């Protein structure tokens, strides 16, 4: 029987090889040949020695891929050059050969490793790729807005909210070049990204003559000529540091004295430092304080809600470009208006990849190396799950299942037998599960058993709940009963203080992976290395942590979506890119939680009007496969949506909570005068407008706008007409509108599935009678962010479920015959 996993493309791990061999003959003792081949080493060597009748005396000493740690291909000449630098190594030149050396195999391996680790490469300007379409669009949008802002006296700040691998560094430099910026300041919360900023500035031909400066530079920055383009890189933590007497550090005086043409604020989303980001790092030592301090700086005060740009103190910038890698279409913040944001999401990227392939089948695809993600969800056998079923929803609790105690070599799992059973199950070695699969006539779709999945498991990262669980897993994988299989993997625990802060934990992982072709690794983490780093060879992530927010979940998941490709792998096609990793896997063992987060993520990627369509769009580019104990099958999108909505706690009876509105007076500025006048006419509903008191939404405080102090049905907002009273008046009007949505759906003959259905009404008179607005005016309020469409879509979907269920006892649905169904599955 076929499986959906049959459609998973196979990785291409073919690569040119560097080989070494010797001939076991007395007169050739001590000589080693070092060469390269695009075929198997054995066949190439046999071809060379068979013609000389030496097949019986050849000994192959080395067979390694000709790829560096950063994906550069190289030839045997690079190894030859390194060999010549070593003492006691002599090239054999008699006979005209250039590949024979008097040396030891240890010398050859040392030279090879130097090339692989790129210790021999110097930076040259050898990159000449162009801006992709979306990068050029981002540059155009930011440049146009900044020009307008400087002309009209607006805030000269623009946000690129783009997923990782967008190429924000390269595009940001092009924006600076477009604006003829000579002084560029790059500030970031993540000091580990310095290498990426320096690489693009110093190796791309588009930035010829540019100079890169950071704290590690030895050049005096004051000596740079005014006409020279200078990129200055600094971490926010370092830039804000002061001497003991509170003065600016000496090496920062030049930064504060310069008027920067553009200030680029990288990793901007760390400025908000929301609960979701905290949760991603919550498994680290002492609740994550070490990682938090590394990302935010060691400031004593709580800056969670402080604008990052304000933290730059007296840095003088003419314009600001903020860069964020959050996975959603827009940051939940009032800091930027829609005209100040350029978005680029995973679905945008994968759609561009698909479209380019269709429209240009014979041209190199600039998106080809960006892997397609696949979500695999597994329902574990009850005998494993039962120790960790908790909560009102009776869901499988991964944090409980992998709960551990102890430290280092003494760490152990609380439910040791069940975790051991899970390890056996992963390999298809669980007897009962294997019997069930065989009885159903299906193959073993277990992660470490299915032949389609196995190539993606050579380098994986396991996301565990705590430091103790990381080391408990390391200890268990190394136990005698597991050594025969898991011993083939290099286990890399990166957790706790000894592993280092941030990217400091990365070198051992990269060393263990090497080129990635001939090694197998498992990286164990509880948050470390799951933000801001790139490990191209990671192809799968096992979600073993009860992350409850899609921000943290998908920030971690996108670590395995980093491209793994090699340019010119065989040395003869400089414009050919070999894509090694065409896909990547996110593997989860808490299906309900995983599908709920998937649906939430899909909804936030869309434009917010059609929840079902948004999730369906994501599923097209991020397939979801589910294992129910006997077979793997594609999960129906409607099932995903139902699971997501049935687990919410939205009150479907009355949308009277503050969660449904965002009464920001500043947001009214984006509305037309006609829409604002229409809103003024909305009845505030008297006592019916009183809202449930909750703390889920904090009303923004903004300057008062005229015209919102009165209304047709609710009276004035107070004699003072002050900001607080005016905001309260707006709250009343918005709450009235939110409350009327359920009333409209009940009266309407259309079965609404989302906000789009409500707005795309054909019952205009009913709509105006209920809302006291036209549908286009209500849509404008949604677009301005005054009504919380995310909360509303949940309530609308639940209302539909309750409404339809209320008719089931009669055996019919009186609406079914009347619906003007505009949704394909309504």
FIKOLNU-281088 format. One line per 4 residues: number of its first residue (from 0); their letters; for each residue x, y, z of C-alpha. Coordinates in steps of 0.001 Angstrom, whole numbers. Example, Ala and Ser with C-alpha at 12.3 -4.5 7.8 and 13.67 -1.06 7.14 Angstrom:
0) AS) 12300 -4500 7800 ~ 13670 -1060 7140
***
This chain:
0) XXXX) 0 0 0 ~ 1338 3416 -917 ~ 1976 6050 1732 ~ 1855 9876 1586
4) XXXX) 5507 9720 2599 ~ 6273 8261 -843 ~ 5910 11800 -2194 ~ 8677 13116 63
8) XXXX) 11613 14036 -2235 ~ 14916 12323 -1511 ~ 17920 14386 -376 ~ 20785 14618 -2853
12) XXXX) 23901 13839 -860 ~ 26103 13123 -3851 ~ 29282 15179 -3846 ~ 32712 15322 -5370
16) XXXX) 35108 13328 -3191 ~ 38678 13905 -2061 ~ 40578 10636 -1825 ~ 44013 9394 -854
20) XXXX) 45641 6050 -1500 ~ 49009 4381 -1419 ~ 50600 1435 -3213 ~ 52071 -1169 -878
24) XXXX) 55331 -1553 -2754 ~ 58766 -1254 -1172 ~ 60094 1290 -3629 ~ 57009 3484 -3194
28) XXXX) 56924 3366 599 ~ 55861 6685 2187 ~ 54169 8043 -947 ~ 50483 8973 -937
32) XXXX) 48390 10188 -3831 ~ 45708 12846 -3160 ~ 43072 13325 -5849 ~ 39433 14165 -6534
36) XXXX) 36571 12464 -8339 ~ 32898 12993 -9086 ~ 32290 9224 -9047 ~ 32778 6642 -6332
40) XXXX) 36337 6642 -5056 ~ 36692 2887 -5408 ~ 35859 2887 -9105 ~ 38125 5873 -9797
44) XXXX) 41120 4331 -8003 ~ 40607 939 -9636 ~ 40531 2671 -13006 ~ 43921 4270 -12298
48) XXXX) 45766 1261 -10918 ~ 44291 -1541 -13024 ~ 45979 -288 -16190 ~ 49325 -591 -14396
52) XXXX) 48537 -3994 -12942 ~ 48604 -2670 -9370 ~ 45043 -3504 -8257 ~ 46305 -6021 -5695
56) XXXX) 48590 -3589 -3869 ~ 46425 -449 -3662 ~ 45134 717 -250 ~ 42539 3511 -77
60) XXXX) 43315 5659 2961 ~ 40761 8475 2738 ~ 37387 9062 1072 ~ 35772 12371 2078
64) XXXX) 33348 14914 521 ~ 34885 17977 -1135 ~ 32630 20488 643 ~ 33482 23010 3366
68) XXXX) 31464 23642 6496 ~ 29753 26584 4814 ~ 28873 24657 1654 ~ 31740 25719 -614
72) XXXX) 32996 23032 -2979 ~ 36746 22659 -3454 ~ 39196 20558 -5422 ~ 42253 18507 -4639
76) XXXX) 44510 21456 -5444 ~ 43322 23224 -2284 ~ 44438 20194 -252 ~ 47732 20039 -2148
80) XXXX) 48481 23664 -1232 ~ 47859 22977 2436 ~ 50008 19845 2339 ~ 52926 21845 961
84) XXXX) 52789 24131 4019 ~ 53313 21262 6462 ~ 56780 20265 7715 ~ 58194 16908 6609
88) XXXX) 55903 16842 3547 ~ 57587 16641 155 ~ 55812 16820 -3214 ~ 56899 14075 -5598
92) XXXX) 57670 15834 -8862 ~ 59499 13164 -10826 ~ 57513 11912 -13764 ~ 55580 15195 -13975
96) XXXX) 53042 14257 -11314 ~ 51475 16809 -8995 ~ 49258 14599 -6829 ~ 51896 12410 -5073
100) XXXX) 53438 13394 -1737 ~ 55882 11877 701 ~ 53826 12285 3861 ~ 51652 10467 6380
104) XXXX) 47908 10006 6115 ~ 47671 12193 9226 ~ 49264 14992 7201 ~ 46689 14544 4442
108) XXXX) 43808 14599 6894 ~ 45190 17714 8581 ~ 45422 19512 5229 ~ 41940 18340 4255
112) XXXX) 40463 19535 7559 ~ 42068 22951 7133 ~ 40287 23342 3818 ~ 36974 21980 5162
116) XXXX) 37043 24392 8101 ~ 37944 27232 5692 ~ 40956 28316 7691 ~ 42767 28709 4366
120) XXXX) 40152 30826 2583 ~ 40487 34586 2535 ~ 37547 36821 1827 ~ 37357 37979 -1748
124) XXXX) 34529 39666 -3583 ~ 33294 36585 -5415 ~ 29523 36982 -4904 ~ 27456 38606 -7632
128) XXXX) 23873 37392 -7177 ~ 21066 39891 -7705 ~ 18141 40985 -5593 ~ 15151 38661 -5821
132) XXXX) 11794 40175 -6779 ~ 10513 40423 -3210 ~ 13793 41912 -1965 ~ 13611 44606 -4634
136) XXXX) 9980 45254 -3648 ~ 11017 45640 2 ~ 13723 48130 -967 ~ 11261 50102 -3122
140) XXXX) 8627 50227 -351 ~ 11063 51318 2350 ~ 12760 53911 144 ~ 9453 55433 -932
144) XXXX) 8127 55650 2628 ~ 11349 57113 4060 ~ 11391 59777 1337 ~ 7785 60680 2106
148) XXXX) 8428 60667 5860 ~ 11375 63049 5565 ~ 9362 65355 3300 ~ 6154 65344 5362
152) XXXX) 7731 65343 8824 ~ 6614 61790 9649 ~ 8554 59226 11650 ~ 11337 58012 9279
156) XXXX) 11143 54377 10348 ~ 10197 51297 8297 ~ 9770 47614 9220 ~ 10646 44543 7180
160) XXXX) 8737 41684 8797 ~ 10207 38787 6832 ~ 10878 35176 7685 ~ 14396 33826 7966
164) XXXX) 16177 33275 4633 ~ 14545 36360 3110 ~ 18004 37890 2797 ~ 17395 40912 5005
168) XXXX) 21107 41700 5317 ~ 21732 41831 1566 ~ 18513 43759 891 ~ 19204 46239 3726
172) XXXX) 22589 47063 2205 ~ 20879 47675 -1122 ~ 18444 50064 545 ~ 21406 51931 2011
176) XXXX) 23053 51986 -1414 ~ 19828 53234 -3019 ~ 19761 56097 -509 ~ 23456 56843 -1085
180) XXXX) 24157 56243 2605 ~ 27813 56683 3560 ~ 27427 55958 7243 ~ 25429 52827 8119
184) XXXX) 24951 51704 11718 ~ 23751 48144 12345 ~ 22469 47464 15861 ~ 21211 44062 17016
188) XXXX) 20150 42092 20060 ~ 21994 39046 18643 ~ 25772 39680 18429 ~ 26211 36281 16738
192) XXXX) 24863 37707 13461 ~ 27949 39922 12987 ~ 29532 37420 10607 ~ 26537 37568 8236
196) XXXX) 26642 41378 8125 ~ 30397 41409 7539 ~ 30278 38677 4872 ~ 27780 40471 2649
200) XXXX) 29574 43812 3008 ~ 33010 42399 2196 ~ 32371 39603 -329 ~ 29673 40911 -2697
204) XXXX) 30652 42857 -5796 ~ 27716 45253 -5312 ~ 29460 46745 -2278 ~ 32923 47281 -3715
208) XXXX) 34923 49753 -1643 ~ 32723 49455 1467 ~ 34429 49183 4852 ~ 33138 47102 7755
212) XXXX) 33845 48154 11323 ~ 33025 46496 14646 ~ 34410 46312 18144 ~ 36894 43647 16999
216) XXXX) 38304 45905 14254 ~ 41752 47417 14660 ~ 41200 50351 12273 ~ 40666 53820 13692
220) XXXX) 37138 54667 12466 ~ 37842 58384 12475 ~ 40284 57865 9595 ~ 37576 56775 7137
224) XXXX) 37137 59328 4354 ~ 33696 61000 4211 ~ 33088 59568 716 ~ 33771 55996 1889
228) XXXX) 30738 53864 2732 ~ 31230 52525 6252 ~ 29151 49836 7957 ~ 29488 49930 11734
232) XXXX) 28178 46891 13624 ~ 27336 46908 17334 ~ 25240 44886 19714 ~ 22653 46845 21648
236) XXXX) 24086 45506 24898 ~ 27554 46818 24086 ~ 26323 50139 22716 ~ 24330 50884 25852
240) XXXX) 27168 49965 28170 ~ 28702 52690 30315 ~ 31837 53143 32359 ~ 31672 53058 36142
244) XXXX) 31065 56807 36279 ~ 28244 56574 33720 ~ 30218 57916 30749 ~ 30084 56581 27196
248) XXXX) 32742 53940 26550 ~ 35720 55302 24635 ~ 35287 52951 21683 ~ 31702 54208 21282
252) XXXX) 32439 57923 21199 ~ 32743 57874 17399 ~ 29332 56189 17105 ~ 27591 58815 19226
256) XXXX) 29395 61662 17473 ~ 28329 60517 13982 ~ 25073 61382 12268 ~ 24122 58081 10640
260) XXXX) 22437 58131 7249 ~ 20565 54966 8181 ~ 20345 52964 11393 ~ 19436 49301 10815
264) XXXX) 17904 47621 13871 ~ 18237 43861 13397 ~ 16215 41187 15238 ~ 13691 43886 16089
268) XXXX) 11125 41480 17532 ~ 13347 41041 20586 ~ 12446 44596 21521 ~ 8992 43482 22605
272) XXXX) 10358 40366 24308 ~ 6893 38881 24575 ~ 5780 35820 26496 ~ 6035 33609 23409
276) XXXX) 9725 34412 22987 ~ 10308 33869 26676 ~ 8622 30484 26367 ~ 10955 29461 23582
280) XXXX) 13910 29906 25965 ~ 12132 28856 29136 ~ 14009 25570 29391 ~ 17346 27229 29949
284) XXXX) 19099 27647 33276 ~ 17072 29519 35904 ~ 14059 29903 33655 ~ 16067 31280 30782
288) XXXX) 17628 34309 32453 ~ 21021 33604 30890 ~ 19596 33536 27381 ~ 17369 36523 28117
292) XXXX) 20333 38514 29379 ~ 22361 37616 26298 ~ 19608 38741 23954 ~ 18378 41811 25807
296) XXXX) 21404 43009 27688 ~ 21909 43016 31424 ~ 19761 46028 32225 ~ 18222 46070 35647
300) XXXX) 14990 47716 34629 ~ 12143 45884 32914 ~ 12146 47013 29290 ~ 9617 44565 27876
304) XXXX) 7357 47299 26588 ~ 9979 49913 25724 ~ 10471 50824 22087 ~ 13810 49466 20915
308) XXXX) 14632 52611 18955 ~ 14270 54598 22196 ~ 16933 52389 23756 ~ 19476 53821 21342
312) XXXX) 19658 56835 23622 ~ 21461 59677 21837 ~ 22447 57844 18657 ~ 21664 60208 15794
316) XXXX) 19994 58575 12807 ~ 18391 60251 9798 ~ 16347 57125 8997 ~ 15678 53768 10656
320) XXXX) 15118 50333 9101 ~ 13822 47699 11523 ~ 14234 44007 10668 ~ 12188 41214 12203
324) XXXX) 12165 37493 11545 ~ 8873 36681 13243 ~ 6845 34058 11370 ~ 3654 36112 11060
328) XXXX) 2392 38631 8554 ~ 2403 41528 11003 ~ 3766 42269 14446 ~ 1010 42730 17034
332) XXXX) 2014 46254 17810 ~ 835 49775 17241 ~ 4393 50958 16536 ~ 3988 50795 12764
336) XXXX) 1148 51726 10462 ~ 349 49388 7540 ~ 2229 51774 5235 ~ 5396 51300 7295
340) XXXX) 5572 47509 6961 ~ 6700 45108 4257 ~ 5746 41477 4947 ~ 7202 38265 3535
344) XXXX) 5982 34951 4936 ~ 6659 31261 4440 ~ 3652 30906 2148 ~ 4812 33924 127
348) XXXX) 8210 32265 -290 ~ 6929 28828 -1263 ~ 4376 30291 -3664 ~ 7168 32276 -5352
352) XXXX) 9200 29077 -5599 ~ 6314 27230 -7238 ~ 5478 30095 -9605 ~ 9097 30505 -10727
356) XXXX) 9383 26799 -11516 ~ 6211 26979 -13590 ~ 7060 30183 -15434 ~ 10795 29564 -15976
360) XXXX) 11292 25783 -16191 ~ 14744 25964 -17786 ~ 16196 28767 -15637 ~ 17981 28534 -12286
364) XXXX) 15355 29039 -9579 ~ 16555 31472 -6872 ~ 14100 29838 -4448 ~ 15063 26243 -5250
368) XXXX) 17242 25743 -2178 ~ 14504 26857 249 ~ 13107 23543 1542 ~ 9413 22800 1785
372) XXXX) 8373 22079 5360 ~ 6301 19012 6228 ~ 4483 18531 9535 ~ 4306 14904 10687
376) XXXX) 2068 14266 13709 ~ 2068 10926 15501 ~ -467 9500 17944 ~ 1517 7380 20398
380) XXXX) 120 4102 21788 ~ -2038 4549 24892 ~ 360 2504 27047 ~ 3008 5193 26446
384) XXXX) 709 8206 26586 ~ -1224 7329 29746 ~ 1490 8568 32129 ~ 1199 12076 30698
388) XXXX) -2483 12743 30000 ~ -3511 15921 31778 ~ -5704 19000 31719 ~ -9358 19560 31034
392) XXXX) -8805 18558 27405 ~ -7129 15271 28423 ~ -4262 15994 26030 ~ -882 14326 25916
396) XXXX) 1530 16449 27956 ~ 5016 16305 26458 ~ 6563 18223 29362 ~ 5265 15623 31778
400) XXXX) 6272 12696 29567 ~ 9863 13952 29328 ~ 10072 15261 32902 ~ 13526 14565 34362
404) XXXX) 15590 15243 37461 ~ 19288 15319 38232 ~ 22198 16935 36435 ~ 24778 15887 33877
408) XXXX) 25575 12198 33893 ~ 23148 11701 36776 ~ 20078 13068 34982 ~ 17268 10562 34513
412) XXXX) 13674 10595 33255 ~ 10797 10342 35730 ~ 8963 8001 33316 ~ 12064 6130 32205
416) XXXX) 10324 2978 30939 ~ 7890 4964 28807 ~ 10633 7149 27292 ~ 12626 4016 26496
420) XXXX) 9498 2611 24891 ~ 9188 5803 22864 ~ 12770 5418 21592 ~ 11966 1857 20507
424) XXXX) 8726 3059 18909 ~ 10618 5701 16891 ~ 12550 2883 15203 ~ 9522 673 14623
428) XXXX) 10816 -1738 17256 ~ 7733 -1548 19476 ~ 6255 -5032 19046 ~ 2592 -4148 19551
432) XXXX) 2760 -1116 17248 ~ 4561 -3140 14593 ~ 1904 -5865 14763 ~ -873 -3293 14336
436) XXXX) 825 -1839 11283 ~ 1388 -5262 9728 ~ -2214 -6269 10409 ~ -3386 -3134 8597
440) XXXX) -1201 -4007 5618 ~ 798 -772 5802 ~ 4509 -65 5990 ~ 6309 1213 9060
444) XXXX) 5891 5010 8911 ~ 7927 5576 12084 ~ 10494 8407 11870 ~ 13557 6180 12183
448) XXXX) 12092 3274 10192 ~ 10440 4658 7051 ~ 12880 4614 4131 ~ 11501 7930 2845
452) XXXX) 12047 9697 6158 ~ 15348 8154 7249 ~ 17623 10350 5058 ~ 16174 13426 6792
456) XXXX) 16980 12011 10218 ~ 20772 11986 9714 ~ 20977 15423 11317 ~ 18106 16385 13609
460) XXXX) 17453 18586 16611 ~ 15268 17390 19497 ~ 13491 20202 21362 ~ 13080 19051 24987
464) XXXX) 11425 20784 27978 ~ 14373 21328 30329 ~ 18101 21094 30924 ~ 17533 17962 32995
468) XXXX) 15604 16303 30168 ~ 18390 17156 27693 ~ 20992 15329 29738 ~ 18597 12543 30679
472) XXXX) 18075 11932 26947 ~ 21817 11985 26295 ~ 22322 9428 29047 ~ 19518 7198 27825
476) XXXX) 20660 7258 24191 ~ 24104 6207 25393 ~ 22818 3354 27575 ~ 23935 -179 26675
480) XXXX) 20503 -1276 25401 ~ 20509 1594 22896 ~ 24141 1590 21809 ~ 23713 -740 18832
484) XXXX) 21483 1773 17010 ~ 21757 5222 18597 ~ 25511 4768 18959 ~ 25826 5575 15257
488) XXXX) 24791 9163 16063 ~ 26973 11807 17660 ~ 24783 13148 20489 ~ 25275 16859 21105
492) XXXX) 23614 18279 24260 ~ 23404 22079 24118 ~ 21804 23202 27361 ~ 22779 24933 30544
496) XXXX) 25654 27255 31311 ~ 28510 24887 30285 ~ 27254 24860 26685 ~ 27777 28608 26406
500) XXXX) 25424 31493 25738 ~ 23742 31827 22339 ~ 25955 31024 19370 ~ 28820 30041 21684
504) XXXX) 27133 26630 21873 ~ 27364 26192 18091 ~ 31010 25174 17365 ~ 30772 21658 18899
508) XXXX) 27615 20992 16883 ~ 29195 22151 13641 ~ 32325 20149 14385 ~ 30302 16976 14942
512) XXXX) 28327 17515 11735 ~ 31328 18456 9590 ~ 30264 18562 5953 ~ 27215 16507 6909
516) XXXX) 27621 13888 4202 ~ 29222 11069 6167 ~ 28122 11857 9709 ~ 24979 11417 11797
520) XXXX) 24086 13733 14669 ~ 21308 14461 17136 ~ 21368 17879 18804 ~ 19495 17977 22114
524) XXXX) 18247 21428 23139 ~ 15693 23053 25387 ~ 15905 26405 23608 ~ 19566 27080 22895
528) XXXX) 20455 27458 19178 ~ 16781 27596 18243 ~ 16818 31306 17454 ~ 19224 33292 15306
532) XXXX) 21594 30520 14156 ~ 21896 28510 10964 ~ 22819 24843 10753 ~ 22198 23877 7098
536) XXXX) 22382 20143 7727 ~ 19568 20083 10289 ~ 16724 18484 8342 ~ 14255 17488 11066
540) XXXX) 13129 18812 14437 ~ 11351 16653 16994 ~ 8980 18782 19050 ~ 9191 17248 22523
544) XXXX) 8180 20412 24369 ~ 4666 21660 25143 ~ 5074 25021 23452 ~ 1643 26613 23485
548) XXXX) 2180 29665 21284 ~ 2751 29552 17523 ~ 5472 32229 17761 ~ 7872 30035 19722
552) XXXX) 6809 26850 17958 ~ 7484 28084 14451 ~ 10569 30109 15346 ~ 12069 26801 16468
556) XXXX) 10626 24869 13520 ~ 12171 27236 10981 ~ 15651 26279 12198 ~ 15427 23186 9994
560) XXXX) 14299 25152 6940 ~ 17758 26608 6343 ~ 18961 25814 2812 ~ 21614 23145 2329
564) XXXX) 23090 23405 -1154 ~ 26442 23461 -2918 ~ 27438 25656 -5857 ~ 29493 24119 -8636
568) XXXX) 29874 20763 -6822 ~ 31978 19150 -9563 ~ 34053 22190 -10476 ~ 32869 22552 -14057
572) XXXX) 29526 24378 -13751 ~ 29885 27628 -11794 ~ 26201 28493 -12276 ~ 24860 25143 -11089
576) XXXX) 23452 24815 -7569 ~ 23089 21322 -6162 ~ 20170 21322 -3694 ~ 20916 18720 -1065
580) XXXX) 17881 19295 1174 ~ 14694 19799 -886 ~ 12419 19308 2130 ~ 12518 19348 5924
584) XXXX) 10415 17781 8667 ~ 8699 19022 11818 ~ 7747 15950 13857 ~ 5263 16223 16735
588) XXXX) 3793 13675 19144 ~ 971 15808 20569 ~ -1373 15903 17536 ~ -4131 18097 18953
592) XXXX) -1686 20746 20129 ~ 249 20614 16854 ~ -2850 21000 14669 ~ -4143 23828 16846
596) XXXX) -885 25742 16438 ~ -821 24977 12708 ~ -4287 26479 12257 ~ -3400 29512 14374
600) XXXX) -241 30042 12319 ~ -2131 29747 9037 ~ -4707 32301 10122 ~ -2043 34812 11117
604) XXXX) -254 34423 7792 ~ -3333 35443 5851 ~ -4903 38839 5417 ~ -7398 38066 8158
608) XXXX) -10692 37811 6302 ~ -11074 34102 5521 ~ -9793 31780 8236 ~ -10493 28541 6390
612) XXXX) -8831 29759 3198 ~ -5770 30958 5127 ~ -5268 27540 6732 ~ -5913 25800 3428
616) XXXX) -3301 28001 1759 ~ -701 27086 4373 ~ -1502 23360 4050 ~ -775 23596 332
620) XXXX) 2825 24572 1066 ~ 3252 22875 4441 ~ 1609 19444 4124 ~ 332 17820 7317
624) XXXX) 564 14034 7611 ~ -884 12162 10579 ~ -218 8664 11941 ~ -3176 7159 13795
628) XXXX) -1458 3982 14934 ~ -1832 1964 11761 ~ -1179 4211 8786 ~ 71 7611 7746
632) XXXX) -2404 9791 5885 ~ -2790 13416 4863 ~ -4799 15336 7451 ~ -7909 16997 6053
636) XXXX) -7827 20787 6408 ~ -11371 20878 7807 ~ -10248 18483 10530 ~ -7365 20797 11387
640) XXXX) -9690 23793 11611 ~ -12260 21969 13733 ~ -9581 20806 16167 ~ -8243 24332 16401
644) XXXX) -11598 25953 17072 ~ -13114 23392 19391 ~ -10249 23947 21810 ~ -10782 27688 22156
648) XXXX) -12591 29342 25027 ~ -14217 32203 23132 ~ -17711 33070 24410 ~ -19964 32549 21384
652) XXXX) -23029 34045 23046 ~ -21916 37677 23102 ~ -18785 39335 21826 ~ -18636 41693 24759
656) XXXX) -15082 41126 25983 ~ -12309 43627 25385 ~ -10509 40917 23463 ~ -12709 41733 20457
660) XXXX) -11694 45376 20172 ~ -8596 47537 20106 ~ -9812 51047 20861 ~ -6825 53035 19687
664) XXXX) -7659 56589 18683 ~ -4423 56747 16682 ~ -5664 53997 14406 ~ -8581 56191 13374
668) XXXX) -6133 58358 11447 ~ -5884 55692 8745 ~ -9661 55845 8117 ~ -11380 58045 5599
672) XXXX) -13547 60921 6823 ~ -16655 59083 5568 ~ -15888 55989 7658 ~ -15173 58071 10749
676) XXXX) -18454 59934 10323 ~ -20245 56585 9926 ~ -18664 55356 13148 ~ -19813 58515 14961
680) XXXX) -23394 57630 14052 ~ -23161 54165 15605 ~ -25312 53728 18718 ~ -23242 52982 21787
684) XXXX) -25959 50730 23138 ~ -26446 52211 26583 ~ -26059 49617 29315 ~ -25807 46897 26690
688) XXXX) -22414 48286 25739 ~ -20861 47540 29127 ~ -17969 45215 28574 ~ -16895 42177 30518
692) XXXX) -13995 43266 32674 ~ -10911 41369 31619 ~ -7255 42129 31177 ~ -6667 40531 27802
696) XXXX) -6404 43821 25914 ~ -4798 47033 27079 ~ -6309 50102 25463 ~ -3693 52253 23784
700) XXXX) -3396 55818 24925 ~ -3252 58230 21991 ~ -3953 61897 21318 ~ -7603 62818 21098
704) XXXX) -9187 63142 17692 ~ -12037 65512 17106 ~ -15457 64234 16178 ~ -15540 61220 18541
708) XXXX) -17115 62864 21554 ~ -20716 62294 20620 ~ -23037 59866 18879 ~ -26596 59331 17807
712) XXXX) -27636 56973 20527 ~ -25163 57115 23372 ~ -24727 60790 24240 ~ -21439 62597 24682
716) XXXX) -18293 61235 26181 ~ -18038 63841 28862 ~ -17669 67564 29205 ~ -13903 67463 29289
720) XXXX) -13606 65753 25957 ~ -10317 64355 27242 ~ -8289 61542 25857 ~ -9497 58930 28365
724) XXXX) -13163 59829 27885 ~ -12813 59871 24115 ~ -11188 56433 24185 ~ -14014 55135 26383
728) XXXX) -16520 56487 23872 ~ -14740 54632 21065 ~ -14730 51435 23150 ~ -18491 51662 23540
732) XXXX) -19091 52031 19814 ~ -16739 49206 18880 ~ -18206 46894 21502 ~ -21681 47594 20179
736) XXXX) -20527 46519 16696 ~ -18786 43391 18000 ~ -21891 42335 19929 ~ -24023 42663 16810
740) XXXX) -22058 40104 14770 ~ -23730 37088 16363 ~ -27114 38754 16052 ~ -26538 39306 12354
744) XXXX) -25415 35716 11795 ~ -28523 34406 13564 ~ -30858 36563 11429 ~ -29044 36065 8144
748) XXXX) -29979 33322 5677 ~ -26304 32773 4856 ~ -24166 30335 6833 ~ -21146 32448 7727
752) XXXX) -17856 30695 8307 ~ -15626 33724 8811 ~ -15518 37499 8847 ~ -15251 37583 5065
756) XXXX) -18679 35925 4796 ~ -20164 38539 7116 ~ -18744 41408 5064 ~ -19531 39881 1663
760) XXXX) -23214 40083 2441 ~ -25992 40292 -132 ~ -28450 41291 2596 ~ -27482 44939 2708
764) XXXX) -30647 46204 4406 ~ -30373 43610 7186 ~ -26689 44482 7605 ~ -27382 48226 8014
768) XXXX) -30305 47541 10371 ~ -28143 45403 12649 ~ -24838 47261 12532 ~ -25899 50821 11670
772) XXXX) -22980 50733 9194 ~ -22437 49556 5638 ~ -20313 46423 5233 ~ -17504 48425 3620
776) XXXX) -17340 50683 6672 ~ -17140 47732 9053 ~ -14415 46270 6820 ~ -12472 49515 7100
780) XXXX) -12580 49273 10905 ~ -11246 45723 10689 ~ -8478 46766 8317 ~ -7475 49562 10679
784) XXXX) -7130 47080 13534 ~ -9907 48578 15663 ~ -11710 45237 15801 ~ -9787 42062 16675
788) XXXX) -10439 39906 13639 ~ -8466 36966 15079 ~ -10754 36672 18099 ~ -13839 37262 15971
792) XXXX) -13034 34523 13501 ~ -12782 32026 16360 ~ -16136 33099 17753 ~ -17789 33050 14320
796) XXXX) -16568 29546 13653 ~ -17766 28328 17039 ~ -21113 30047 16577 ~ -21525 28191 13293
800) XXXX) -20736 24871 14984 ~ -23243 25519 17779 ~ -25864 26861 15370 ~ -25639 23838 13068
804) XXXX) -25528 21394 15966 ~ -28751 22837 17379 ~ -30647 21425 14411 ~ -29247 17904 14526
808) XXXX) -31939 16556 16834 ~ -34541 17273 14150 ~ -32593 15429 11478 ~ -32486 18472 9218
812) XXXX) -30970 21893 8925 ~ -33479 24488 7738 ~ -30613 26738 6624 ~ -29144 24130 4291
816) XXXX) -31756 24795 1610 ~ -31493 28575 1950 ~ -27746 29071 2083 ~ -26158 31176 -592
820) XXXX) -23046 29111 -39 ~ -19934 31006 -1123 ~ -17546 28555 524 ~ -16788 25265 -1231
824) XX) -17367 23153 1856 ~ -19904 25120 3868
***
